[in-house]
Amino acid sequence: MLELDVSEHEKLQALAQLRSQCPAGDPQLIPALQRLAKLYFEQHRYADVRRVLNESLEIRIAAFGESHFLIAESFAQLASVEAALHDHAAAIALLRRALKIAEAYRSERPMPLAVLLNQMVEVLFADNCFAEAMDHCKQAFDLLGGNIHTVTPEMMRTRNNLAALHVARGEYYLAARLLKLNAQIMKGDGKAHDLAIATTLNNLSEVFRLQGQFEDAWRQAVKALWARRRAVGRKHPLVAQSWSNLATIRFDAGRYQAAESLFKRALAIRQAHSQSHPALHAATLRSLAEVAKAAGRSYEAETIYRQAAEIYEKAFGPNDPQLALTLTFLGRLHIDCGQHGSAQQVLARAVEIQNGRGDVRDAAAALTFNTYGNLHAARNNFEQAEAFYGRALNIQRDVLGGDHPDVAATLVLFGDATLTRGDHGAAEKSYRKALEICRKQLGEGHKSVAEGMHRLARLMVADNEPDRAIELCGAIRKKHARMLEQVPELNADVLGTLAEARMALVHFDEAELLSREELALREPHQQARPGESLPVLSRLTKLYLRREQYEPALAMSQKLVALAERLHGANHPNMTPTIELFAEVRIARGDAAAEAAVERTMKLRERKFGADSDEVSAGFEHFANLFHAAGSGPLADEYFSRASNLRDRHAHALFV
């Protein structure tokens, strides 16, 4: 810091001396002003940069006129300041003015025009204007000769930008080809700058990550980290970005502890620059919250999300899109925890922010609408859910194209909603289209393809086609064996669907073996993610009941109740099926505690459906039949009587 202060003092002294020798507005002042602006920019003192650059611009206009190419350069410099402050609209407006001037010099100065076009591409990309960015990128490419193998630094920058745009459109294979070419050229060029090398390697790493090639992604990201450290030192924000990239790779591979450690290294650097780069500080906190959420530390995740939201709101105001995105992540956490009231509160505000942006269409808005749709689906409001999914899908198709993996993800949500309301045909159509997109853009070996195949297998079980489900699950286990080893959650899901299919075919021994194998994969995560173990525990309980193996059935049902209470809370209506199954086991065993379990179930039904609902009377009849089958005549008579009285009240109310 002392060196920077000395350097600033020297530059200010030189400028003051020039001012004393030159009249106001003399072009001789411009080099000194430019050097001072560069220093301020490196110190992230953007208000000072803007002041100095505006003075330089005024001098240039007075000396050379408004159409001189140096005016375009000044506009481009000011655009860099606005981009650093995340004011993309202001940066784009300045660059449009610069390009208008530079176009007049196209034939005699093509390289500066190409540089401006690339700068515009990068700002448009940051603002999610991918189609317009692609047009400008192609113009830059043509200006630079139109040869994809050209070795100049600006063509390499153009290839990087073009690759980033292909990634945005889900065309990962095209991006990888461009980035590998850049990396190959740089490897043979001893003069290539470390920062340029790092940019290419990071982009290539990101493509590998998106394709699920985590080890390849890790190797490229590590090389990029060392290149950046050589160029800017250990504590620069760019180095923090490299640590964050490495953390994201580990996170996507399910290695949450390693990811958390790496994100904390990024955070340590970004906290030191939080005044000049609050958005990066908040973004790293949000990533740490995602790790805490994945590890089952929901309370900690909520606290960190709120810290990130406070930073965004303080730095950028109450209507900032990144604030809306952070609230969206927080809302998703509340949905996963069954806290629908809290989710409604934060998601309603996120939607309000997105709606207030007018016709702005980007990935952040789509994610907010999708998450709000998830909340409606969790509350069984499927029409509202599908309406929000539709808004998200329209945005994604406009911004990203119809074959982007994000479109596939939204189609899956559509399928889930239509399946839950019983439209299996519409669900299958959505699932198959999503699978087609993933195969096209990500390749047959990608995790999303295996997930899509499993989704269809699960649908086949629901459609009473267990043989087809078993065949499809077998194909998944054969084609994606290595991936299933690396992703135990997906492996457990496939085993669960196979077990359900075997149960439907009354192959109980095979169903038990598969369920036990699934449970072994899920048990290490039961405390952190109890919801994942509930279906297998429920299935095993029902299997033992059907075999009349009441002791293991009781043990499983007790474990099921404990995990469900951890997830929902003891008196949440979502506990109803769990307590009902527990009551069925108690009745089958002839336990004295059976009646208490039944009464608890009925109270939950009343809370969920209302005391006089048909669901409550049906519950009384269901338990009456179970008591009758178990030889408990008095209790059977009591529950038949309660069901009859409730139905009589309904009939009387209808008659009146």
Number of C-alpha atoms within 10 A of each C-alpha: 7 7 8 13 10 11 14 16 13 13 17 16 12 15 20 14 11 16 15 9 11 13 11 12 17 16 17 16 20 19 12 18 22 18 16 23 22 16 18 19 18 11 14 18 14 20 13 16 23 20 14 21 23 17 15 23 22 16 20 21 17 12 13 13 13 15 15 16 21 18 23 26 20 22 22 24 24 24 27 24 21 20 19 17 19 17 16 19 15 16 25 23 13 21 26 18 15 26 23 13 21 24 15 14 15 15 10 8 13 15 15 19 27 25 18 21 26 26 24 26 28 24 24 21 20 14 19 20 19 24 18 13 25 19 13 22 24 17 17 24 24 13 17 20 11 13 10 15 14 16 14 11 14 18 24 24 19 27 24 24 25 25 25 27 26 21 21 20 23 27 20 23 17 17 25 21 13 24 26 15 18 25 19 11 18 20 12 9 11 8 8 13 14 18 18 21 19 25 22 27 26 26 24 28 29 27 27 22 21 18 20 21 18 20 15 15 25 22 14 20 28 19 16 29 26 16 22 26 19 13 17 14 13 15 16 17 22 22 25 27 22 27 24 25 26 28 29 25 25 22 21 15 17 18 15 21 14 16 24 23 14 22 25 19 19 28 26 14 20 28 18 14 17 15 12 17 18 19 21 21 25 27 21 23 26 24 24 26 28 24 25 21 21 17 19 18 16 21 12 13 25 20 13 21 25 19 16 25 25 17 19 25 16 12 14 18 12 15 17 18 21 21 27 28 24 26 25 28 25 26 30 23 24 21 22 19 18 19 15 18 12 14 24 17 12 21 27 17 17 28 19 13 21 25 12 12 13 8 9 13 19 20 16 18 26 25 22 28 26 27 25 27 28 27 27 22 22 16 13 14 15 21 15 16 25 22 16 22 26 19 15 26 24 17 21 26 15 13 19 25 18 17 20 23 26 25 24 25 21 22 23 24 22 28 24 25 27 22 17 13 14 11 13 19 14 15 23 20 16 22 25 19 17 25 25 17 22 28 18 15 19 22 16 16 17 18 19 22 22 25 18 23 20 23 23 21 26 24 22 21 21 16 12 13 16 24 17 15 27 22 12 20 24 15 15 22 17 11 14 18 12 11 18 20 12 12 14 15 17 18 24 23 21 28 25 23 27 28 29 27 27 22 20 17 14 12 13 19 13 15 25 20 13 22 24 18 16 24 22 13 19 22 14 10 16 17 16 18 23 20 18 18 23 22 15 26 25 20 20 22 26 21 20 19 20 12 10 14 16 18 14 15 27 22 14 21 27 18 16 25 21 15 22 22 17 17 21 18 15 16 14 15 17 18 20 22 15 22 25 21 23 27 26 24 28 22 24 20 18 16 11 10 11 18 17 12 19 22 15 17 26 22 17 24 23 19 15 16 14 13 16 13 15 15 16 25 22 16 19 24 21 16 22 24 19 17 24 16 13 14 14 15 13 12 17 21 16 15 20 21 15 16 20 16 13 19 18 12 12 14 11 9 9 8 7 5
